[in-house]
Amino acid sequence: MSRLIWTLLLVSFLSGCSFFEQKDPTEGWSQQKLFTEAKSAMAGGAWDKAIDYYEKLESRYPYGKYAHQAQLDIAYAYYRNGEHDSARAAADRFIKFHPNHPAEAYAHYLKGLSNFNRSINFLTRFIPSDQSQRDPGGALQSYQDFATVLEKFPDSEYTEDSRKRMLYLRNNLARYEIHVAKFYMKRGAFVAAANRANYVIENYQRTPAVSDALKIMSQAYTKLDMPELAKDAERVLAMNKDSGAIVDDPLKLRDENLVENFWTLIGLDEN
């Protein structure tokens, strides 16, 4: 008898749970309705809602007339919602399944933007920071994405912006190498510091970091008791300054000392 009572209670409980389950309000929507509502959510900046609608549209109507546009739109919605990995994955799917599509340039450009912005988090939004001190992996991938836009779609509307972002990324990647070289100098690894600085000179010519690289080489060779090499670095630096080959950084932080001191203070510049 007790087992029967417990069984009835369990059935009653499960029935109650199903009673309170929320019904999907989009159930029965046509693909046009889902697409229209997703577009409306996008226009209002409701990225979560737009993503939900687009995911349902892709799931229910994978070969519908809105499939192409939905795949592009959801990539953009992911990007705006800060879901950069999802944005890249969605853009990659579009490129894979729709080769030579007129919007392929946009998909590559969006991939570049996703990696370009993926390192922006709470700290970098509200605290002064030097992005060149961050892991360069995203920057390298972003550079390659924008390079693809320039190489494959030189006449697209995204080419000029891609070129500007590549310049910014190249300068940042060079600065990252300078940070690593300074890290080695602080720890007395002078050979490693000189090699890293030399890497900047060989791979990032015509960037503002070249000046710092030559200074580090001079300091490192002086510490290594190699005065001739130190003088060579100083001579090259002077010649470049006289010839105007040293490039000023157009994106130099206005309060660079504040930035550097802040990261040093909390220890992030030590890693």
C-alpha positions as CSV (number, residue, x, y, z in Angstrom):
1,M,0.0,0.0,0.0
2,S,2.8,2.4,0.9
3,R,4.5,1.7,-2.4
4,L,1.3,2.5,-4.2
5,I,0.9,5.8,-2.3
6,W,4.5,6.8,-3.2
7,T,4.0,6.0,-6.8
8,L,0.8,8.1,-6.9
9,L,2.6,11.0,-5.3
10,L,5.5,10.8,-7.8
11,V,3.1,10.7,-10.7
12,S,1.3,13.7,-9.2
13,F,4.6,15.6,-8.7
14,L,5.8,15.0,-12.3
15,S,2.4,16.0,-13.6
16,G,2.7,19.2,-11.6
17,C,6.2,19.9,-13.0
18,S,5.0,19.5,-16.6
19,F,2.1,21.8,-15.8
20,F,4.6,24.6,-14.9
21,E,6.9,24.0,-17.9
22,Q,7.0,27.1,-20.1
23,K,5.9,26.6,-23.7
24,D,8.2,27.8,-26.4
25,P,6.6,31.0,-27.7
26,T,8.2,30.5,-31.1
27,E,6.7,27.1,-31.6
28,G,4.9,27.1,-34.9
29,W,6.6,30.2,-36.2
30,S,7.3,30.3,-39.9
31,Q,10.9,30.9,-41.1
32,Q,9.9,34.4,-42.2
33,K,8.5,35.2,-38.7
34,L,11.7,33.9,-37.0
35,F,13.9,35.9,-39.4
36,T,11.8,39.1,-39.0
37,E,11.9,38.9,-35.2
38,A,15.6,38.1,-35.2
39,K,16.2,41.2,-37.4
40,S,14.1,43.3,-35.1
41,A,16.0,42.1,-32.1
42,M,19.3,42.9,-33.9
43,A,18.1,46.4,-34.7
44,G,17.3,47.0,-31.0
45,G,20.6,45.6,-29.8
46,A,19.0,42.6,-28.1
47,W,21.8,40.3,-29.1
48,D,20.8,37.4,-26.9
49,K,17.3,37.3,-28.2
50,A,18.5,37.7,-31.8
51,I,20.9,34.7,-31.3
52,D,18.1,32.6,-29.9
53,Y,15.9,33.3,-32.9
54,Y,18.7,32.7,-35.4
55,E,19.7,29.4,-33.8
56,K,16.1,28.2,-34.0
57,L,15.8,29.4,-37.6
58,E,19.0,27.5,-38.5
59,S,17.8,24.4,-36.6
60,R,14.2,24.3,-38.0
61,Y,14.9,25.6,-41.6
62,P,18.6,24.7,-42.4
63,Y,17.9,24.9,-46.1
64,G,15.3,27.7,-46.1
65,K,15.5,30.9,-48.1
66,Y,16.9,32.8,-45.2
67,A,19.7,30.3,-44.4
68,H,22.5,32.3,-45.9
69,Q,21.7,35.6,-44.3
70,A,20.9,34.0,-41.0
71,Q,24.4,32.4,-40.9
72,L,26.0,35.8,-41.4
73,D,23.7,37.6,-39.1
74,I,24.2,35.2,-36.2
75,A,28.0,35.5,-36.6
76,Y,27.6,39.3,-36.2
77,A,25.2,38.9,-33.2
78,Y,27.7,36.6,-31.5
79,Y,30.4,39.2,-32.2
80,R,28.4,42.1,-30.7
81,N,27.4,39.9,-27.8
82,G,31.1,39.3,-26.9
83,E,31.0,35.6,-27.9
84,H,34.0,35.8,-30.1
85,D,34.7,32.1,-30.5
86,S,31.1,31.5,-31.5
87,A,31.4,34.4,-34.0
88,R,34.5,33.0,-35.6
89,A,32.9,29.5,-35.8
90,A,29.8,30.9,-37.4
91,A,31.8,32.9,-39.9
92,D,33.9,29.8,-40.7
93,R,30.8,27.7,-41.3
94,F,29.5,30.3,-43.8
95,I,32.9,30.4,-45.6
96,K,33.0,26.6,-45.8
97,F,29.5,26.0,-47.0
98,H,29.2,29.0,-49.3
99,P,32.6,29.4,-51.1
100,N,32.8,32.3,-53.6
101,H,29.7,33.9,-52.0
102,P,29.6,37.7,-52.5
103,A,29.6,38.1,-48.7
104,E,32.7,36.0,-48.2
105,A,34.9,39.1,-47.7
106,Y,32.6,40.2,-44.9
107,A,32.9,36.8,-43.2
108,H,36.7,37.0,-43.2
109,Y,36.5,40.6,-42.0
110,L,34.2,39.6,-39.2
111,K,36.6,36.8,-38.2
112,G,39.3,39.5,-37.9
113,L,37.2,41.7,-35.8
114,S,36.3,38.9,-33.5
115,N,39.9,38.2,-32.7
116,F,40.8,41.9,-32.7
117,N,38.3,42.5,-29.8
118,R,38.4,39.2,-28.0
119,S,41.0,40.4,-25.5
120,I,38.9,43.2,-24.3
121,N,37.4,42.3,-20.9
122,F,36.3,44.0,-17.8
123,L,39.8,45.2,-16.8
124,T,40.7,46.5,-20.3
125,R,37.5,48.4,-20.5
126,F,37.8,50.3,-17.2
127,I,41.5,50.3,-16.4
128,P,44.2,51.8,-18.6
129,S,46.2,49.0,-20.2
130,D,48.7,48.3,-22.9
131,Q,47.3,45.6,-25.2
132,S,50.8,44.8,-26.4
133,Q,51.5,43.1,-23.1
134,R,48.7,40.5,-23.7
135,D,49.1,37.1,-25.3
136,P,49.6,37.8,-29.0
137,G,47.8,34.7,-30.2
138,G,44.6,36.5,-31.0
139,A,46.4,39.4,-32.6
140,L,48.4,37.1,-34.9
141,Q,45.2,35.3,-36.0
142,S,43.4,38.6,-36.5
143,Y,46.3,39.9,-38.6
144,Q,46.0,36.8,-40.8
145,D,42.3,37.3,-41.2
146,F,42.6,40.9,-42.3
147,A,45.5,39.8,-44.6
148,T,43.1,37.4,-46.3
149,V,40.7,40.2,-46.9
150,L,43.4,42.3,-48.6
151,E,44.8,39.3,-50.6
152,K,41.5,37.8,-51.8
153,F,39.2,40.9,-51.9
154,P,41.5,43.9,-52.6
155,D,38.5,45.9,-53.9
156,S,36.0,45.2,-51.1
157,E,34.6,47.8,-48.8
158,Y,36.4,46.2,-45.9
159,T,39.9,46.4,-47.4
160,E,40.9,49.9,-46.1
161,D,39.8,49.3,-42.6
162,S,41.5,45.9,-42.6
163,R,44.7,47.6,-43.7
164,K,44.6,50.1,-40.9
165,R,43.9,47.3,-38.3
166,M,46.8,45.3,-39.7
167,L,49.1,48.3,-39.2
168,Y,47.9,48.7,-35.6
169,L,48.3,44.9,-35.0
170,R,51.8,44.9,-36.5
171,N,52.9,47.7,-34.2
172,N,51.4,45.9,-31.2
173,L,53.1,42.6,-32.1
174,A,56.4,44.4,-32.3
175,R,55.8,46.1,-28.9
176,Y,55.0,42.7,-27.4
177,E,58.4,41.5,-28.5
178,I,59.9,44.5,-26.8
179,H,58.1,43.7,-23.6
180,V,59.5,40.2,-23.7
181,A,63.0,41.6,-24.3
182,K,62.7,43.9,-21.3
183,F,61.5,40.9,-19.3
184,Y,64.7,39.1,-20.1
185,M,66.8,42.2,-19.3
186,K,65.3,42.5,-15.9
187,R,66.2,38.9,-15.2
188,G,69.7,39.1,-16.5
189,A,69.1,37.0,-19.6
190,F,71.0,39.4,-21.8
191,V,71.6,37.0,-24.7
192,A,67.9,36.2,-24.9
193,A,67.1,40.0,-24.7
194,A,69.5,40.8,-27.5
195,N,68.1,38.0,-29.7
196,R,64.5,39.1,-29.1
197,A,65.4,42.7,-29.9
198,N,67.1,41.6,-33.1
199,Y,64.0,39.6,-34.0
200,V,62.0,42.9,-33.9
201,I,64.6,44.6,-36.2
202,E,64.5,41.7,-38.7
203,N,60.7,41.2,-38.7
204,Y,59.1,44.5,-37.8
205,Q,60.9,47.1,-39.8
206,R,59.3,50.5,-40.1
207,T,57.5,50.1,-36.7
208,P,58.0,52.4,-33.7
209,A,59.4,49.4,-31.7
210,V,62.6,49.4,-33.8
211,S,64.0,52.3,-31.7
212,D,63.5,50.4,-28.4
213,A,64.9,47.2,-29.9
214,L,68.2,49.0,-30.8
215,K,68.4,50.5,-27.4
216,I,67.9,47.1,-25.7
217,M,70.5,45.5,-28.0
218,S,73.0,48.2,-26.9
219,Q,72.2,47.7,-23.2
220,A,72.3,43.9,-23.5
221,Y,75.7,43.8,-25.4
222,T,77.1,46.3,-22.8
223,K,76.1,43.9,-20.0
224,L,77.7,41.0,-22.0
225,D,80.9,43.0,-22.3
226,M,80.6,43.2,-26.1
227,P,81.4,46.9,-26.6
228,E,81.7,46.7,-30.4
229,L,78.3,45.2,-30.8
230,A,76.8,47.7,-28.4
231,K,78.4,50.5,-30.4
232,D,77.1,49.0,-33.6
233,A,73.5,49.1,-32.2
234,E,74.0,52.7,-31.1
235,R,75.4,53.7,-34.4
236,V,72.5,52.1,-36.3
237,L,70.0,53.9,-34.0
238,A,71.7,57.3,-34.6
239,M,71.8,56.7,-38.4
240,N,68.1,55.8,-38.4
241,K,67.2,58.9,-36.4
242,D,69.2,61.1,-38.7
243,S,67.6,59.6,-41.8
244,G,64.1,59.8,-40.4
245,A,63.7,56.0,-40.6
246,I,62.6,55.8,-37.0
247,V,58.8,55.7,-37.1
248,D,56.7,57.6,-34.6
249,D,53.9,55.6,-33.0
250,P,50.6,57.2,-34.2
251,L,48.8,55.1,-31.6
252,K,51.1,55.9,-28.7
253,L,49.1,56.0,-25.4
254,R,48.7,59.6,-24.1
255,D,49.6,58.6,-20.6
256,E,52.0,55.8,-21.2
257,N,53.8,56.2,-17.9
258,L,50.5,55.8,-16.0
259,V,49.8,52.6,-17.9
260,E,53.2,51.1,-17.5
261,N,53.3,52.0,-13.8
262,F,49.9,50.5,-13.2
263,W,50.7,47.1,-14.6
264,T,54.0,47.0,-12.9
265,L,52.3,47.9,-9.6
266,I,49.9,45.0,-9.7
267,G,52.5,42.6,-11.1
268,L,51.0,41.8,-14.5
269,D,54.1,43.3,-16.2
270,E,56.2,40.7,-14.6
271,N,54.6,37.7,-16.4
